[in-house]
């Protein structure tokens, strides 16, 4: 039983990283995983769709490859492949609790890491730290705010700030 759990974890993790390149903004892009998880959002839905495509791809029919070739299962060879999962998003998801603590203080190694991944230059770091401390409630003050929502909120706040607007993504 332990081997099955370990194997499932390895498949899930390998699928999570193998789905980093997506077609358009549609998560797993297409195939059975796209069809099953269509309409869902968030890291778990994208990972589950990618895992479904990955597992089905081991069988006799790879629905994603066939779909791209013939234009079925939500696939089209015309979509542009792009990377949707940024290092910043992965970092925020992985370190969200630490980030919230650092933002509440206005300083800390996790907040410094986020500043680096956001591209904030050294000269603007103090302003970035102050913004996250002063706007903490609107950025991540609610227990229901996800890391993805936090990054959207952060980009909105950065865009509204005269000094930091150039860092909004």
C-alpha positions in Angstrom: 0.0 0.0 0.0 2.9 2.3 0.9 4.4 1.8 -2.6 1.0 2.7 -4.3 0.8 6.0 -2.3 4.4 6.9 -3.2 3.8 6.1 -6.8 0.7 8.2 -6.9 2.6 11.1 -5.3 5.4 10.8 -7.8 2.9 10.8 -10.7 1.1 13.8 -9.2 4.3 15.8 -8.7 5.7 14.9 -12.2 2.4 15.9 -13.7 2.4 19.2 -11.8 5.7 20.2 -13.3 5.0 18.7 -16.7 1.9 20.9 -17.1 3.8 24.2 -16.7 3.5 24.9 -20.5 -0.1 25.3 -21.3 -2.0 26.2 -24.5 -3.6 29.6 -24.4 -5.0 30.2 -20.9 -6.8 26.9 -20.6 -4.8 25.1 -17.9 -4.0 21.6 -19.2 -4.9 22.8 -22.7 -7.0 20.1 -24.0 -7.5 16.3 -24.0 -9.5 14.2 -21.5 -8.1 16.1 -18.5 -9.3 19.4 -20.0 -12.7 18.0 -20.7 -13.1 16.4 -17.2 -11.9 19.5 -15.3 -13.2 22.2 -17.6 -14.4 25.3 -15.8 -12.4 24.6 -12.7 -9.6 26.9 -11.6 -6.6 26.9 -9.3 -3.5 24.8 -8.9 -5.3 21.6 -7.9 -7.6 21.7 -10.9 -4.8 22.4 -13.3 -2.7 19.7 -11.8 -5.6 17.2 -11.8 -6.3 17.9 -15.5 -2.6 17.5 -16.3 -2.5 14.3 -14.3 -5.5 12.9 -16.1 -3.9 13.7 -19.4 -0.6 12.2 -18.2 -2.2 8.9 -17.0 -4.4 8.5 -20.1 -1.4 9.2 -22.2 0.3 6.1 -20.8 -2.5 4.0 -22.3 -3.1 3.0 -26.0 -4.6 6.4 -26.9 -3.1 9.8 -25.9 -6.2 12.0 -26.1 -4.2 15.2 -26.0 -1.9 14.3 -28.9 -4.8 12.9 -31.0 -7.0 15.9 -30.1 -4.3 18.4 -31.2 -3.9 16.5 -34.5 -7.5 16.3 -35.4 -9.0 19.2 -33.4 -11.1 17.3 -30.8 -11.3 17.2 -27.0 -11.0 21.0 -26.8 -7.7 20.9 -28.7 -6.5 23.0 -31.6 -3.0 23.1 -33.2 -3.6 26.9 -33.6 -3.2 27.7 -29.9 -0.1 29.4 -28.8 1.9 27.6 -26.1 2.9 29.8 -23.2 4.1 29.4 -19.7 1.2 30.3 -17.3 2.7 29.1 -14.1 5.4 31.7 -13.1 8.0 31.2 -10.5 6.3 34.0 -8.6 3.0 32.1 -8.5 4.7 28.9 -7.4 6.7 30.8 -4.7 3.6 32.6 -3.4 1.6 29.3 -3.3 4.3 27.5 -1.5 5.2 30.2 1.0 1.9 32.0 1.4 1.8 31.8 5.3 5.4 33.0 5.6 4.7 35.8 3.1 1.6 37.0 5.1 3.7 37.1 8.3 6.5 39.1 6.5 4.0 41.5 4.9 2.3 42.2 8.3 5.8 43.1 9.6 6.9 44.9 6.4 10.1 43.0 6.2 11.5 39.4 6.0 13.3 36.9 3.8 10.0 35.6 2.2 9.0 39.2 1.3 12.5 39.8 -0.1 12.1 36.6 -2.2 8.7 37.9 -3.6 10.3 41.3 -4.3 13.0 39.6 -6.3 10.6 37.4 -8.3 8.4 40.5 -8.9 11.5 42.3 -10.3 11.5 45.1 -7.7 14.9 46.9 -7.8 16.9 47.4 -4.6 16.2 51.1 -4.7 12.4 50.4 -4.5 12.4 47.6 -2.0 11.6 49.9 1.0 8.5 51.2 -0.8 7.5 47.7 -1.8 7.8 46.5 1.8 5.8 49.5 3.1 3.1 49.0 0.5 2.6 45.3 1.5 2.5 46.3 5.2 0.1 49.2 4.8 -2.2 47.4 2.3 -2.0 44.0 4.1 -5.7 43.8 4.7 -6.6 44.4 1.1 -3.9 42.1 -0.1 -4.2 39.1 2.1 -6.1 40.0 5.3 -8.9 37.5 4.9 -8.4 33.8 5.6 -10.3 33.0 2.4 -7.7 34.8 0.1 -5.7 32.4 -1.9 -2.1 32.9 -3.1 -3.4 33.5 -6.6 -5.9 36.1 -5.4 -3.2 37.7 -3.4 -0.9 38.1 -6.4 -3.8 39.7 -8.3 -4.4 42.1 -5.4 -0.7 42.9 -5.2 -0.5 43.7 -8.9 -3.6 46.0 -8.6 -2.0 47.8 -5.6 1.4 48.0 -7.4 -0.3 49.5 -10.5 -2.0 52.1 -8.4 1.2 53.2 -6.8 3.2 55.9 -8.6 6.6 54.6 -7.5 5.9 50.9 -7.9 3.5 50.8 -10.9 6.2 49.5 -13.3 6.4 46.2 -11.3 2.7 45.3 -11.7 2.4 42.1 -13.8 
